Every structure is written in structure tokens, then in C-alpha cells.
Amino acid sequence: MNIKNTVLILLVAALAIAAGSWFSSTQKTDKEQAIEAARAKFASVQGNILSPPRKIAVPELIKHDGTAFNGKDLQGHWSILFFGFTNCHMVCPTAMSVLAQAKKLAEDQKVDFPQVYLVSVDPERDDPGTMSKFVTGFDKDFIGVTGDPESIKALSLQMSVIFMRAQSEKADESGKSSTDKGGDENYQVDHSAAMLLINPQGSLQAFLNAPHTPARILQDIKVVSGD
């Protein structure tokens, strides 16, 4: 074998090795492809998708029609839980209005929309009757949930939802403001603004973070639910 043929053979071998290496680098395993798909899915949602979903134990509370609310209410369909209260100045009415608009948008697109629950973080003032007037004012199918404060707190902690009664500022006789920690019937409650997406197994599947828009909410629900 002459030198020319030897060089040609070595060149062909080198090209074959390089081509094989390039081909192998472009072929991803099923696991790698699944990881990339999951990352793309997570990145497309305005919030956080939990994988695996978080199991929650729902204490018995009360729906705005006076019937019991428990874990069975979250089975068999997608749900959205929002923790808020009826005396909320802006965040809660805005969130409920946006959810109502998102539901209407879903209906126009013939897409199922999750059952919406407003869980009160102010059960002292939010009795079932008050909750009923508030939630159904946005949509007749929305459900208000209230009940024992400790039970609501137990549920909120599982959802990573934080809330606390806000200190209000009052002016004293001299005109100076002072902090009031109690006795104010117009107090506000500071709380998390995330919407919580619950899967049909009753587990927390995703946090949908503010700022919320109807189109964004519906899009994120579609991504998470796979519709």
C-alpha cells in the first residue's frame, strides 16, 4: 500500500469517527428529552409547577351555601384556590374579576375551566352569607369557603400561603398617627396573591403568580393541565 492510499484511508477513518461523534452528540436519550421538555414547560408558566404535585390534607370547612367543604370537593376536576377576604380593598376583587374573565375566555374557546374557590383569611367577618354575596357577584359558579380560623391556617400552611392581620394607622387627638393592633372593624389582612392550581387528584400542582391577566391565567392552566 503506497503512501497516498494510506493517507486516504486515514482521512476517511477520521471523517467517519468525527461524523459518528457528531451524530451521537445529537441523539438524546428519552430521559434527557423528557428533562428538556419539562424545563421548557416550567419556563413557559408564570409561576411554579410542582413535580411531583404536593399532597394536601383538607380540614373540614364551610362553603358559602352552608354545606361542608373538604378534600372530596377537589377530586375529579381541576380547581383554583385563592386565599383572600371580602373586605379586601383591591387585590381580592381584582383577582376574582380576572378569574371571571378568564373563565369567560375559556368558555368562548370551549375549554373547561377549573372550579374557583375563594378561601377566606378573615373568617371572623366572612360568614357564609357574606361570602356568597361576594363570590357570586363575580360568577355564579364561584364558591366561597370559610370556617374555623385554625383550620384555615392549617390549609394555608400546606399551600405555602402566608397571611396576617395588618396594623392600621389611626390619627390621635393631636393629629399624629398611631398604630392600632385591635378594635378596628375596618382592618385589612395582608396575604399572598398567588393562585393555587389543584389537579384532579386533589394535589397542589402549580402556583400561578401575580400579576394576573385572563389570557395569562388560561394559558398557564392549559400548559399545566396538558390541554
N, C-alpha and C positions, 0 to 999 in steps of 0.2 A: 504494500500500500504506500503510494507516494505521499509527500508532504501535503500536496493540495487536497487530496481526498481526506487525509486525516483532519486537516483544518475544517473542511466542510462538515465532516461528521460531528466534530466537537461543537461547531456553531449550531447545527441542527439540534444537538442534545441540549445545549444551553438554552436555546429558544423554547424547547419543549418543557424544560424544567421551569423556566420563567412563566410560561403560559399556564402550566399546572398550578404553580403557586398563586398566580393571579386568580384563576378560576376558583381555587379553594377558598381564597380570601373573600370572594363574592358570595359564596354559598353559606348561609347562616343556618344554624340548627333551628329546630322548631322552638326550642326554649328561648334562643336569642331573638327570634322573630316575635315570639309572644311578649317578651320583655319590652322590645321596641314598640310594639303595638300598645301595650299598657302605658308606656311613658307618653306616647302621643295622645292617648285618651285622657290621661291625667292632665296633661298640659292644656288641653282644649276646654277644660272646665274652669269656671270662675269660682274656685273653692277647692275642696279636697275630697277625693274619693278614698274610702277606707277599704283596704284589701288585707285581710278578709273583713267583711262587714262586722260591726260591733253588736253583739247580742245585748239586749236590754231587758230589764225586768220592770214591767209597768205596774206601779201600785194602783189600786183602785181609786179612781177619781170620779167626777160627775160631769156629764155632758150638759149642754145648755137646755136640753129638754127634760132634765131631771133624771135620766137613766144613767147607769153605771158606765164608766169608761175604763177599759183595761186592755191587756195585751191582745185580746181577741179582735179588738177594733182595728188593729194594724195588720191583720193577717189577710192574705188573699188579694191584696192590691197595693199599689204604691201610695204612699202618704207623704204629706209635708207637715211638719210640726214647726210652729213659730211661737216662741215664748214672748209674751207681751201683756198688755193690760188695756182696759177700756178708757182709762183716763190719760193715756199717753198723748202727748201734745202733737208729735209729728211722726216719729219712727213707725209706730204700730199702724196708724191709719194709712200711711204711705205704703207700708209693706202689704197690708191687706188689699189695698186698691190695686197694687201691681199684680198681686196674685189673681185677683178677679179678672184683670185684663189679660193675664197670661192664660187663664182658663178659657176665656172667650176666644183668644187666638188659637188655642188647641182645638176648640170646637169648630172653628172655621176651617181648620186643616184636617178635621175628622180624626183627631188624635186624642187618646184617653189622657185625662189629666188626673194627677194624684188627688186623693181626698185631703182637704186642707183642715188642719186643726190649729186653733189659737189656744195655747195653754197659758192661763193667767199666772203672772208673777205677783199679782196683787189680789189674792183670794179674799182678803178682808173686805174689799169693796166690790169685787166681781162675783156676785152671786149668779146662779143660772139665768135668772131673768135679765139681768144687766148684760150678761154675755150674749144671750140670744138676740137682743136688740142690736148689739154692736156687730156681731159677725154676719148675721143675715142681712144687715144693711149693705154689705158688700156683695154677698152672693147667698142665695137661699140654701145652697148645699154646704156652705162652710159650717164647721162645728166648733163651738166654744167649749173649753174644758176648764173646770175649776175644782176646788176641793180643799182638803186639809193642807195647810202650808208645809208641813214636814214631808208629806207625800210628794208635793210638787217639787220641793227641794231635792228629794231623793231621785226623782226622774231627771231633773235638770242636771244634776251632777253626772249622771250616766251619759248625758248628751254633751258634756263639756260646756254647758251654758251657765254663765255667771250672772247673778242679779242681786241688787241690794237697794234698799230704800234710800233715796237721795236726801241729803240735808238741804233744807230750804232756807233761803235768806229772807229775814224779816227786818223791817226798819223799826227801831225803838223810838221812844218819845223824842229823843234828841235828833232823830233823823239818821242816825248811824245804823248800818245793817248789822244784824246779829244772826248767828247760826241757830236754827231751830231743829232739834232732833226728834221732836214728837209733838203731838197735839195739833198738827196741821192737816186738815182734811183734804187739802189740795196738793199733798205731796206727790212727787214723781218717783219712779223706780228706774234706776239705771240697769240696763240689761243688754245681753249680746244680741246682735242684729242678724246673725246667720239663720238661714232657713235650713231645716234638717230633713233630708230626704230618706225615707224609710222604705226598705224593699218589701216585697210581698211576704217574706218570711218574718217580718216584724223586727228586722235588724237595721241599725243605722248604717246606711250605705254611703252617704255623702253630706258634706257641708256645702251649702250654696251661699257664698259670701256676698255682702253688700259692696258696692251699690247695685241694687236690683233694677232690672228693666223687664217688661213682659217677654220680649223676644229672647233675652239672655237666659231667663229662667226656663223657658220652654226648650231652648236649645240644649241647655245643660241637662235637663231631665231626659231628653232624647238620647244624649250621649251616655249617661249613666245607666239608663234602663235598657239601652240597646235597640230602641225603636227607630 
